């Protein structure tokens, strides 16, 4: 009986050791697999100009696209862009259909329960916006108004908390559809990033949209699965180096026509 107990105890210890070893190996699998395959899959929502979109020639453009291209180049692998939207970015990661998400995704406590993030590489301020002629100075001024927002975004969550009873939130499936609803005059009030408010005014100057109520100052991180320490360490080091060299600031300035938020630069210090 003592021999049996000792044998079971030994087997149990070996099983635990094997599990720990497997877990440690799993942490490095993604980075090594990416290098071995020569390809990295990065999910990007291509309906969010100037962050990421298709131009008139159906070529992919935007600051997130350029960021993904630079990351893949520095890693020494080919880039495969996996098209996504705000609602399925996290599921794509969890199910292993993409390696990373670079898609203007705000780092939030709620998302950190399901996935991991790199240090911030970009960011933006988001607002409730409406035509200049419309008086909206406080949340109560939204009573009786319809607010266009993209489903599954932080804007959706923020405006849901902000909007009083009597305001109607109308959710669209992607940023492109939300923008179109405002440009066409179907919707007057929306919750969007400041850069997208500028996009609306470029497409329809007579709308004269302007920020009314601040929702939040957002910091964007590269999304990745939990427990991928090797990949996370590489991405964090890469962001630090590319911020130091000024490349990420140049990409941001090129597409956003603004300086990268100071909070991004301070986040790694």
C-alpha positions in Angstrom: 0.0 0.0 0.0 2.9 2.4 0.8 4.5 1.6 -2.5 1.2 2.3 -4.3 0.9 5.7 -2.4 4.5 6.6 -3.3 3.9 5.7 -6.9 0.7 7.7 -7.1 2.4 10.7 -5.5 5.3 10.5 -7.9 3.0 10.3 -10.9 1.0 13.2 -9.5 4.2 15.3 -9.2 5.2 14.3 -12.7 1.8 15.3 -14.1 2.0 18.7 -12.4 5.5 19.2 -13.8 4.4 18.2 -17.3 1.5 20.6 -17.1 3.7 23.5 -16.0 6.2 22.7 -18.7 3.4 22.6 -21.3 2.0 25.9 -20.1 5.4 27.5 -20.3 5.9 26.2 -23.8 2.4 27.4 -24.8 3.4 30.9 -23.9 6.1 30.9 -26.5 4.2 29.0 -29.2 2.5 31.9 -30.9 5.7 34.0 -31.4 7.7 31.0 -32.5 4.8 29.7 -34.7 4.6 33.1 -36.4 8.3 33.1 -37.1 8.3 29.5 -38.3 5.3 30.1 -40.6 6.7 33.4 -42.0 3.3 35.0 -41.6 1.4 37.0 -39.0 -2.4 37.4 -39.0 -3.6 40.8 -37.8 -7.3 41.7 -37.5 -8.2 45.1 -38.7 -11.7 46.8 -39.1 -11.5 48.3 -42.6 -14.6 50.5 -42.1 -13.0 53.2 -39.9 -11.2 55.9 -41.9 -8.7 57.4 -41.3 -7.7 54.5 -39.0 -8.3 51.7 -41.5 -10.3 51.6 -44.8 -10.2 50.7 -48.5 -9.6 53.5 -50.9 -11.2 54.1 -54.3 -8.9 51.4 -55.7 -9.9 49.0 -53.0 -6.4 49.1 -51.5 -6.1 49.0 -47.7 -5.0 52.3 -46.2 -4.9 54.1 -42.8 -2.8 54.4 -39.7 -3.7 50.9 -38.3 -2.8 49.3 -41.7 0.5 51.1 -41.8 1.2 50.1 -38.2 0.5 46.5 -38.9 2.7 46.6 -42.0 5.6 48.1 -40.0 5.2 45.5 -37.3 5.2 42.6 -39.7 8.2 44.0 -41.5 10.2 44.4 -38.3 9.3 40.9 -37.3 10.5 39.6 -40.6 7.3 38.0 -41.7 4.5 38.5 -44.2 1.3 40.3 -43.2 -2.1 38.7 -43.6 -4.9 41.2 -42.7 -8.0 39.5 -41.3 -11.0 41.7 -41.8 -13.0 42.3 -38.7 -15.5 44.7 -37.1 -16.0 46.1 -33.6 -18.2 43.2 -32.5 -16.0 40.2 -33.5 -12.4 41.5 -32.8 -12.2 39.7 -29.5 -13.9 36.4 -30.7 -11.4 36.2 -33.6 -8.6 36.3 -31.0 -10.0 33.9 -28.6 -10.8 31.3 -31.3 -7.3 31.6 -32.7 -8.3 32.9 -36.1 -6.0 35.9 -35.8 -2.7 36.5 -33.9 -3.1 40.1 -33.0 -5.7 42.9 -33.3 -4.6 46.4 -34.4 -7.9 48.1 -34.9 -8.3 51.3 -32.8 -9.3 49.0 -29.8 -9.4 50.8 -26.5 -7.8 49.2 -23.5 -10.6 48.6 -21.0 -10.9 46.6 -17.7 -13.8 44.7 -19.3 -11.8 43.6 -22.3 -8.8 42.7 -20.1 -11.0 40.0 -18.6 -11.0 38.2 -21.9 -7.8 39.2 -23.7 -4.5 40.9 -23.1 -3.2 44.2 -24.5 0.2 45.7 -25.3 1.3 49.0 -23.9 -0.6 51.9 -25.8 0.7 52.7 -29.3 -2.1 55.1 -30.2 -5.2 56.8 -28.9 -8.0 59.3 -29.4 -10.7 61.3 -27.7 -14.4 60.3 -28.3 -17.5 62.5 -28.1 -21.2 62.8 -28.5 -21.3 65.0 -31.6 -24.1 66.9 -33.3 -24.6 69.8 -35.7 -23.3 73.1 -34.5 -26.8 74.6 -34.4 -28.0 71.9 -31.9 -27.6 72.9 -28.3 -26.2 69.9 -26.3 -24.4 71.0 -23.1 -25.3 68.2 -20.7 -26.6 64.7 -20.9 -30.2 65.8 -20.2 -30.2 67.7 -23.5 -30.2 64.3 -25.3 -33.7 63.6 -24.2 -35.9 63.0 -27.3 -33.0 62.6 -29.6 -31.7 59.5 -31.4 -28.0 58.8 -31.0 -26.1 56.8 -33.7 -23.4 54.5 -32.4 -21.4 51.5 -33.6 -22.4 48.3 -31.8 -19.8 46.8 -29.5 -17.5 49.8 -29.3 -16.4 51.7 -26.2 -18.5 54.5 -27.6 -21.5 52.2 -27.4 -20.8 51.4 -23.7 -20.0 55.0 -22.8 -23.1 56.6 -24.5 -25.3 53.9 -23.0 -24.1 55.0 -19.5 -24.4 58.7 -20.4 -27.8 58.8 -22.1 -30.8 59.7 -19.9 -34.2 58.1 -20.1 -35.9 59.4 -23.1 -32.9 59.3 -25.4 -32.9 56.5 -28.0 -29.6 54.8 -29.0 -29.6 53.4 -32.5 -26.8 50.9 -33.1 -25.1 50.2 -36.4 -22.9 47.2 -37.2 -19.8 49.1 -38.2 -18.3 52.6 -38.2 -18.8 53.1 -41.9 -22.5 52.5 -41.6 -22.7 54.8 -38.6 -20.9 57.6 -40.5 -23.1 57.1 -43.6 -26.3 57.4 -41.4 -25.1 60.8 -40.2 -23.7 62.0 -43.6 -27.0 61.2 -45.2 -29.0 63.1 -42.6 -30.7 60.0 -41.3 -29.2 60.7 -37.9 -28.2 64.0 -36.3 -26.5 62.9 -33.1 -23.7 60.3 -32.9 -21.0 59.0 -30.6 -17.6 58.8 -32.4 -13.9 59.6 -32.2 -13.0 63.2 -33.0 -11.3 62.1 -36.2 -14.4 60.5 -37.5 -16.4 63.6 -36.8 -13.9 65.3 -39.1 -14.6 62.6 -41.7 -18.3 63.4 -41.6 -17.7 67.1 -42.1 -15.4 66.4 -45.1 -18.1 64.3 -46.7 -21.0 66.5 -45.9 -19.8 70.1 -45.0 -23.3 71.3 -44.5 -23.7 69.0 -41.5 -21.3 71.2 -39.5 -20.8 68.4 -36.9 -18.9 69.3 -33.7 -18.1 67.5 -30.4 -20.6 68.3 -27.7 -20.0 65.9 -24.7 -16.7 64.2 -24.0 -17.1 60.4 -23.6 -13.5 59.5 -22.8 -9.8 59.9 -23.7 -9.0 56.4 -25.1 -5.6 54.6 -25.3 -5.3 51.9 -28.0 -3.4 48.7 -27.4 -2.5 45.7 -29.6 -4.9 43.0 -28.6 -3.6 39.4 -28.1 -4.6 36.2 -26.3 -3.9 35.7 -22.6 -0.7 34.0 -21.5 1.4 34.8 -24.6 4.2 36.4 -22.7 6.9 36.0 -25.4 4.6 37.6 -28.0 3.6 40.4 -25.6 7.1 41.2 -24.6 8.2 41.4 -28.3 5.3 43.7 -29.2 5.8 46.0 -26.2 9.5 46.3 -27.0 8.7 47.0 -30.6 6.2 49.8 -29.6 8.8 51.3 -27.3 11.4 51.3 -30.1 9.1 52.7 -32.7 7.9 55.5 -30.4 11.5 56.3 -29.6 12.4 56.4 -33.3 9.3 58.5 -34.1 7.8 56.1 -36.7 4.5 55.6 -34.9 4.1 59.4 -34.4 4.7 59.9 -38.1 2.1 57.3 -39.0 -0.4 59.0 -36.7 0.3 62.4 -38.0 0.1 61.3 -41.6 -3.4 59.8 -41.3 -4.9 61.7 -38.3 -3.5 65.2 -39.2 -2.8 65.6 -35.5 0.0 64.7 -33.0 -0.2 61.4 -31.2 -1.7 61.9 -27.7 0.8 62.7 -25.0 -0.6 60.0 -22.8 0.7 57.4 -25.4 4.2 58.7 -25.1 4.0 58.8 -21.3 2.6 55.3 -20.9 5.9 53.5 -21.2 7.9 55.9 -19.0 
